[in-house]
Amino acid sequence: MTALIQPPTSSSAPTPPPKGPSTKSRSFRALEPTRGGIVFRWIWLSLAGVLSFFPFYAMVVLSLKPGMLVELPGSLLPWTDISFEAYEQVLGGQNILGWLGNTLIYSVVSVVAVLFLSALAGYAFAKKRFRGKEVMFWSFLAMVMVPFHVTLIPTFILMANLGGIDTYWGLILPTLANAQAVFLMRQFIQGLPDELFEAARIDGAGEFRIFLRIVLPLCKPILATLGIFVFLWHWNDFLWPLIIAKSNSMFTLTVGISSLQQQNVPLSTMLAGSVVALLPIFLAYLIAQRYVQEGVAGTGIKG
């Protein structure tokens, strides 16, 4: 018997694609901002940028006009009566270079120590198993809820008994236990695949070698981000350096510039010192800007 091949019916025939934009493209097109929205966003961001930049602009312009009364808006015009006399007084007459050196030592040494210790602790809390790990971690994290002013007097008494008054190590040591840094490092390292650590252990690598060869290279973005924040915290720190430093030679920039107010120093000289104190922070951010953006994005995805 010969089998008859019947042509497909109209119900089994493929339906032609609909003409015009699909539903998915229409939904994405609905999310696109309108021209009015783009203009409003541009105006709003421009206004926010100008308001954020204005204090720095006023600080620089007024520092270049010593001996003048501040009259708005005339004093903010950058092309009238410019002089570098205030910077000459700051760099020559004051101990600004010594204060700058103290601040650099305080900030750089603290950044290196905090990053290394927080990375070690974050790796242990994220990838190691030991008894009481969770209790220890949350107890350490509870330090964030304790205001610094509560522990200020006991810390000063402890440093005084140990002979740390008016010394670099007495200035740096109490700031190394940073609970926020440990928390961020733990959260980032938890997102790293366990297979990397298992393969390294199979190859015979020890824990410290794993930490140096695997953990630290993979944590460069978060280390750069955290390093910028820790650097800013220490660079702008005022209360602890004010208490621990007794001599003028141990002042940091924040304490030294504040002491100029008691010497009836002109406003332009104080602003010139503030400009000098701002430059290292600005340069540090420019150098680590790419890593900061990667660290913030990576922490947001993993967290």
C-alpha positions as CSV (number, residue, x, y, z in Angstrom):
1,M,0.0,0.0,0.0
2,T,1.4,3.3,-1.0
3,A,1.4,5.9,1.8
4,L,0.0,9.2,0.9
5,I,1.8,12.2,2.1
6,Q,-0.6,14.9,2.9
7,P,0.5,18.5,2.8
8,P,0.6,20.2,6.2
9,T,-2.6,21.8,7.3
10,S,-2.9,25.5,7.9
11,S,-2.8,25.0,11.7
12,S,0.7,23.5,11.6
13,A,2.2,26.1,9.4
14,P,4.6,28.5,11.2
15,T,3.1,31.9,11.9
16,P,5.0,34.8,10.4
17,P,6.7,37.2,12.9
18,P,4.6,40.2,13.8
19,K,5.4,43.4,12.0
20,G,6.6,46.4,13.9
21,P,8.6,46.6,17.2
22,S,8.4,43.7,19.6
23,T,7.1,43.9,23.1
24,K,10.7,43.5,24.5
25,S,12.0,46.4,22.5
26,R,9.0,48.5,23.4
27,S,9.6,47.9,27.1
28,F,13.3,48.9,26.8
29,R,12.3,52.0,24.8
30,A,9.9,52.9,27.6
31,L,12.8,52.9,30.0
32,E,14.9,55.4,27.9
33,P,15.0,58.9,29.4
34,T,13.2,61.6,27.6
35,R,14.9,64.7,26.3
36,G,13.5,66.8,29.1
37,G,14.7,64.2,31.7
38,I,18.2,64.3,30.2
39,V,18.3,68.1,30.4
40,F,17.0,68.2,33.9
41,R,19.5,65.6,35.0
42,W,22.3,67.5,33.4
43,I,21.3,70.8,35.1
44,W,20.9,69.1,38.5
45,L,24.3,67.3,38.3
46,S,26.0,70.5,37.1
47,L,24.5,72.5,40.0
48,A,25.6,69.8,42.5
49,G,29.1,69.8,41.0
50,V,29.4,73.5,41.2
51,L,28.2,73.6,44.8
52,S,30.7,70.8,45.7
53,F,33.6,72.5,44.0
54,F,32.9,76.0,45.3
55,P,34.5,75.6,48.8
56,F,37.7,74.4,47.3
57,Y,37.7,77.2,44.8
58,A,37.2,79.8,47.5
59,M,39.9,78.2,49.7
60,V,42.5,78.4,46.8
61,V,41.5,82.0,45.7
62,L,41.4,83.5,49.2
63,S,44.8,81.9,50.0
64,L,46.3,83.9,47.1
65,K,45.1,87.2,48.5
66,P,46.9,87.9,51.8
67,G,46.1,91.0,53.8
68,M,42.8,91.7,52.1
69,L,39.3,91.9,53.7
70,V,37.0,89.2,52.4
71,E,34.3,91.0,50.3
72,L,31.9,88.9,48.3
73,P,31.9,88.5,45.4
74,G,35.0,90.7,44.7
75,S,37.3,88.6,46.8
76,L,36.5,85.5,44.8
77,L,37.7,86.9,41.5
78,P,40.8,85.0,40.7
79,W,42.5,87.6,38.4
80,T,42.9,90.5,40.9
81,D,45.7,91.0,43.5
82,I,47.2,87.5,43.4
83,S,50.2,86.9,45.7
84,F,52.0,83.8,47.0
85,E,53.0,85.5,50.2
86,A,50.8,83.2,52.3
87,Y,52.4,80.1,50.9
88,E,55.9,81.5,51.5
89,Q,54.9,82.1,55.2
90,V,53.4,78.6,55.5
91,L,56.4,76.8,53.9
92,G,59.0,79.1,55.5
93,G,57.9,80.5,58.8
94,Q,55.7,77.7,60.1
95,N,56.6,74.1,60.8
96,I,54.3,72.9,58.0
97,L,56.8,70.6,56.4
98,G,57.4,68.8,59.7
99,W,53.7,68.5,60.3
100,L,53.3,67.2,56.7
101,G,56.0,64.5,57.4
102,N,54.3,63.5,60.6
103,T,51.0,63.1,58.8
104,L,52.5,61.1,56.0
105,I,54.2,58.7,58.5
106,Y,51.0,58.4,60.5
107,S,48.8,57.8,57.4
108,V,51.1,55.6,55.3
109,V,52.2,53.3,58.1
110,S,48.7,53.0,59.4
111,V,47.3,52.2,55.9
112,V,49.9,49.4,55.3
113,A,49.4,47.9,58.8
114,V,45.6,48.1,58.7
115,L,45.4,46.6,55.2
116,F,47.7,43.7,56.1
117,L,46.1,42.9,59.4
118,S,42.5,43.3,58.1
119,A,43.3,41.0,55.1
120,L,44.8,38.4,57.5
121,A,41.7,38.6,59.7
122,G,39.3,38.7,56.8
123,Y,40.9,35.6,55.3
124,A,40.7,33.7,58.6
125,F,37.1,34.6,59.2
126,A,36.1,33.9,55.6
127,K,37.9,30.7,54.7
128,K,39.1,29.0,57.9
129,R,37.2,26.9,60.3
130,F,37.9,27.1,64.0
131,R,35.9,27.0,67.2
132,G,34.2,30.2,68.2
133,K,34.8,31.9,64.8
134,E,31.3,33.4,64.5
135,V,31.3,34.6,68.2
136,M,34.7,36.1,67.8
137,F,33.8,37.8,64.5
138,W,30.6,39.4,65.7
139,S,32.1,40.4,69.0
140,F,34.9,42.2,67.1
141,L,32.4,43.7,64.7
142,A,30.4,45.1,67.8
143,M,33.3,47.6,68.2
144,V,31.7,49.6,65.4
145,M,28.8,50.4,67.7
146,V,31.1,51.7,70.5
147,P,31.9,55.4,70.0
148,F,35.6,56.3,69.9
149,H,35.2,58.9,72.6
150,V,34.2,56.1,75.1
151,T,37.5,54.4,74.7
152,L,39.6,57.6,74.4
153,I,40.5,58.0,78.1
154,P,41.4,54.3,78.7
155,T,43.5,54.2,75.5
156,F,45.3,57.4,76.5
157,I,46.0,56.0,80.0
158,L,47.3,52.7,78.5
159,M,49.6,54.6,76.1
160,A,50.8,56.8,78.9
161,N,51.7,53.8,81.1
162,L,53.5,52.2,78.1
163,G,55.5,55.4,77.4
164,G,53.8,56.1,74.1
165,I,53.0,59.8,74.6
166,D,54.5,62.0,72.0
167,T,55.8,59.1,69.9
168,Y,55.0,57.7,66.5
169,W,54.2,54.2,67.7
170,G,51.9,55.6,70.4
171,L,50.1,57.6,67.6
172,I,49.8,54.7,65.3
173,L,49.2,51.6,67.4
174,P,45.7,52.3,68.8
175,T,44.3,52.9,65.3
176,L,45.3,49.5,63.8
177,A,42.3,47.5,65.1
178,N,39.8,48.5,62.4
179,A,36.6,46.5,62.6
180,Q,35.1,48.0,59.4
181,A,38.2,47.0,57.4
182,V,38.0,43.5,58.7
183,F,34.3,43.2,57.8
184,L,34.9,44.5,54.2
185,M,37.8,42.1,53.7
186,R,35.8,39.2,55.0
187,Q,32.9,40.0,52.7
188,F,35.1,40.2,49.7
189,I,37.2,37.1,50.4
190,Q,34.0,35.1,50.9
191,G,33.2,35.6,47.2
192,L,36.5,34.0,46.1
193,P,36.2,30.4,44.9
194,D,37.2,27.7,47.3
195,E,38.7,25.6,44.5
196,L,41.7,28.0,44.3
197,F,42.6,27.4,47.9
198,E,42.1,23.6,47.6
199,A,44.3,23.4,44.5
200,A,47.0,25.4,46.3
201,R,46.9,23.1,49.3
202,I,47.1,20.0,47.1
203,D,50.2,21.5,45.5
204,G,51.7,21.8,49.0
205,A,51.4,25.5,49.6
206,G,51.1,26.7,53.2
207,E,48.5,29.0,54.5
208,F,50.8,32.1,54.6
209,R,51.9,31.4,51.0
210,I,48.3,31.0,49.9
211,F,47.6,34.3,51.6
212,L,50.5,36.1,49.8
213,R,50.2,34.5,46.4
214,I,46.4,34.1,46.0
215,V,44.4,36.2,48.5
216,L,46.3,39.5,48.2
217,P,46.6,39.6,44.4
218,L,42.9,38.9,44.0
219,C,42.0,41.5,46.6
220,K,43.8,44.4,44.9
221,P,40.5,46.4,44.1
222,I,39.1,46.2,47.6
223,L,42.6,46.9,49.1
224,A,42.9,50.0,47.0
225,T,39.4,51.2,47.9
226,L,39.9,50.4,51.6
227,G,43.4,52.0,51.5
228,I,42.0,55.3,50.2
229,F,39.4,55.4,53.0
230,V,41.9,54.5,55.7
231,F,44.3,57.1,54.3
232,L,41.6,59.7,54.5
233,W,40.6,58.7,58.0
234,H,44.1,59.1,59.3
235,W,45.0,62.1,57.2
236,N,42.0,64.1,58.6
237,D,42.2,62.7,62.1
238,F,42.3,65.4,64.7
239,L,41.3,64.3,68.2
240,W,43.7,61.4,68.8
241,P,46.8,63.3,67.4
242,L,45.8,66.3,69.5
243,I,45.8,64.2,72.7
244,I,48.8,62.0,72.1
245,A,51.1,64.8,70.8
246,K,52.6,67.2,73.3
247,S,55.3,69.0,71.4
248,N,55.0,71.1,68.3
249,S,57.3,68.8,66.4
250,M,54.9,65.9,66.8
251,F,51.8,67.7,65.5
252,T,50.0,66.5,62.4
253,L,48.7,68.8,59.8
254,T,45.2,69.0,61.3
255,V,46.5,69.8,64.7
256,G,49.2,72.2,63.4
257,I,46.8,74.2,61.3
258,S,44.4,74.4,64.1
259,S,47.1,75.7,66.4
260,L,47.7,78.6,64.0
261,Q,44.3,80.1,65.1
262,Q,45.8,80.6,68.6
263,Q,48.7,82.6,67.0
264,N,46.5,85.2,65.3
265,V,47.7,84.0,61.9
266,P,46.0,85.7,58.9
267,L,43.2,83.8,57.2
268,S,45.1,83.5,53.9
269,T,48.0,81.7,55.7
270,M,45.6,79.2,57.3
271,L,43.9,78.6,53.9
272,A,47.3,78.1,52.3
273,G,48.1,75.5,54.9
274,S,44.8,73.8,54.1
275,V,45.6,73.7,50.4
276,V,49.0,72.1,51.1
277,A,47.2,69.5,53.3
278,L,44.7,68.8,50.5
279,L,47.2,68.1,47.7
280,P,48.4,64.7,48.9
281,I,44.8,63.4,49.3
282,F,44.0,64.6,45.8
283,L,47.0,63.0,44.3
284,A,46.4,59.7,46.2
285,Y,42.9,59.5,44.8
286,L,44.0,60.2,41.2
287,I,46.5,57.4,41.4
288,A,44.1,54.8,42.9
289,Q,40.9,56.0,41.1
290,R,40.6,53.0,38.8
291,Y,41.1,50.6,41.7
292,V,38.6,52.5,43.8
293,Q,35.9,52.1,41.1
294,E,36.6,48.4,40.6
295,G,36.6,47.8,44.4
296,V,33.3,49.5,44.9
297,A,31.7,47.7,41.9
298,G,33.1,44.3,43.0
299,T,32.1,44.7,46.6
300,G,28.5,45.7,45.5
301,I,28.2,42.6,43.3
302,K,29.6,40.2,45.8
303,G,27.9,41.7,48.9
